[in-house]
Amino acid sequence: MCQHYPVALDDLTPVEECLIAKCHPIGTIIKMRPGGHLSPINYKALRGHIIVIPQDPGPLLQILPSPELKLDNLIKVFWLGNRAPVDADLKPFLQVRKDKVLAALQYLVQHNHLYHDLTINHQMIDTWSDDFIPPEIRDNIICLGSPDHHEREGY
């Protein structure tokens, strides 16, 4: 574990991490519960089908946040609850804080050689409110109704 984690990169949400990343995984799945908690994961009991898709990591993004980034294609959120999620449930994992993203990008440009030639997309960032949940993620949350009975807690 890194003991000297830069303040500018500390405590980023998964969405904020996607906005500052020069390349992305095929997708991210987030299972959430009421109260702003992630669903517990037991990797020894994790089962399912996996597809490995080759990617060319060569063409890294040169402008961030990328105007081509489709967050709803990259992040899928499953809601495990009997009620619809509210902002308090979603914010710990899905919020975008304008100042936090800008500070992280500025830090990376100054301190990471992979980001030295990066252009920060101020035009896009200026259109954001100070703190928001991207509508393309909020509008595509998959509500499962009740918690997954196959989950095991306390492991």
matplotlib code that plots the C-alpha trace (Angstrom):
import matplotlib.pyplot as plt

x = [0.0, 1.3, 2.0, 2.6, -0.5, -0.8, -3.7, -4.8, -5.4, -6.7, -10.4, -11.4, -14.7, -14.7, -16.3, -13.6, -10.9, -12.4, -12.5, -8.7, -7.6, -5.6, -7.0, -10.0, -11.0, -13.8, -16.2, -16.7, -19.6, -20.7, -23.3, -24.7, -27.1, -29.1, -27.1, -24.2, -22.6, -21.1, -22.3, -19.7, -17.6, -16.1, -13.6, -13.5, -17.2, -17.2, -18.5, -19.5, -18.5, -15.4, -14.6, -11.1, -11.0, -7.6, -6.9, -4.3, -3.0, -0.9, -3.3, -3.7, -6.0, -4.2, -7.1, -8.9, -11.7, -12.3, -15.3, -15.7, -16.0, -19.3, -19.6, -22.8, -20.9, -17.9, -19.7, -22.8, -24.5, -26.7, -28.9, -29.9, -32.7, -36.5, -36.6, -35.1, -31.7, -31.3, -28.3, -27.1, -26.8, -25.1, -22.7, -20.0, -19.2, -20.7, -20.3, -18.0, -16.4, -15.2, -12.4, -11.2, -11.0, -9.2, -6.7, -6.0, -5.4, -3.1, -1.1, -0.7, 0.4, 3.1, 4.3, 3.6, 5.7, 2.8, 0.6, 3.2, 1.8, -1.8, -4.3, -6.8, -10.3, -11.2, -14.0, -15.8, -15.0, -16.3, -19.8, -19.9, -21.6, -19.4, -20.7, -22.9, -23.7, -23.4, -27.0, -25.9, -24.9, -27.9, -30.4, -29.0, -28.9, -30.3, -32.6, -32.7, -35.3, -34.1, -30.6, -28.9, -29.6, -26.5, -24.2, -22.4, -21.6, -19.0, -16.4]
y = [0.0, 3.4, 5.4, 8.8, 8.9, 12.4, 14.4, 15.4, 11.7, 10.6, 9.7, 9.8, 8.0, 5.3, 7.8, 10.5, 7.9, 7.1, 10.8, 11.2, 7.8, 7.8, 4.3, 2.3, -1.2, -2.7, -2.1, -1.7, -3.2, -1.6, -3.3, -0.9, -1.1, 1.5, 3.8, 4.3, 0.9, -1.3, -4.9, -7.1, -9.3, -12.7, -13.5, -17.1, -17.4, -15.2, -17.2, -16.3, -16.1, -14.1, -12.9, -11.7, -9.1, -8.0, -4.3, -2.1, 0.1, 2.2, 5.0, 6.7, 9.6, 13.0, 15.2, 14.6, 14.4, 12.9, 14.3, 10.7, 9.0, 7.3, 6.7, 4.6, 2.2, 2.0, 1.8, -0.4, 0.1, -2.5, -1.3, -3.9, -2.3, -2.3, 1.5, 3.7, 5.0, 8.6, 10.9, 10.0, 6.4, 7.2, 10.0, 8.0, 6.1, 8.0, 11.7, 13.9, 16.8, 19.4, 20.7, 17.2, 16.1, 19.3, 19.1, 15.4, 16.2, 19.2, 17.0, 14.2, 16.7, 18.0, 14.8, 11.9, 11.6, 9.8, 12.9, 15.7, 16.2, 15.9, 18.7, 19.4, 19.8, 23.0, 23.7, 20.5, 20.9, 24.5, 23.2, 21.0, 22.0, 21.8, 18.4, 16.0, 12.5, 12.1, 11.7, 9.0, 6.8, 7.8, 7.2, 3.7, 2.2, -1.4, -1.8, -5.5, -4.8, -7.0, -8.0, -10.9, -14.0, -15.7, -13.1, -14.1, -11.5, -11.7, -13.7]
z = [0.0, -0.9, 2.2, 0.5, -1.7, -3.3, -1.8, -5.3, -6.2, -2.8, -2.3, -6.0, -6.9, -9.6, -12.0, -11.3, -11.9, -15.3, -16.2, -15.5, -16.9, -20.2, -21.0, -19.7, -19.0, -21.2, -18.3, -14.6, -12.7, -9.4, -7.1, -4.6, -1.6, 0.3, 2.5, 0.0, 0.5, -2.1, -2.1, -0.4, -2.6, -1.8, -4.5, -3.5, -4.3, -7.4, -10.4, -13.9, -17.5, -18.4, -21.9, -22.6, -25.4, -26.8, -26.7, -28.2, -25.3, -27.7, -28.5, -25.1, -24.7, -25.1, -23.9, -20.6, -19.8, -23.2, -25.1, -26.6, -23.2, -22.7, -19.0, -19.4, -21.6, -19.3, -15.9, -15.1, -11.7, -10.2, -7.4, -4.7, -2.8, -2.5, -3.1, -5.8, -5.1, -3.9, -4.1, -0.7, -1.8, -5.1, -4.2, -2.3, -5.5, -8.5, -7.8, -9.9, -8.0, -10.5, -8.3, -7.4, -11.1, -12.1, -9.2, -10.1, -13.7, -12.9, -10.4, -13.0, -15.7, -13.3, -11.7, -14.1, -17.3, -19.1, -18.6, -19.4, -23.0, -21.9, -22.7, -19.9, -21.4, -19.6, -22.0, -20.9, -17.2, -17.2, -18.2, -15.1, -11.9, -8.8, -7.7, -9.7, -10.6, -14.4, -15.8, -18.3, -15.3, -13.1, -16.0, -16.7, -13.1, -13.2, -10.2, -9.1, -6.4, -3.5, -2.5, -4.2, -2.1, -3.3, -1.7, 1.4, 4.0, 6.8, 5.0]

ax = plt.figure().add_subplot(projection="3d")
ax.plot(x, y, z, "-o")
ax.set_aspect("equal")
plt.show()
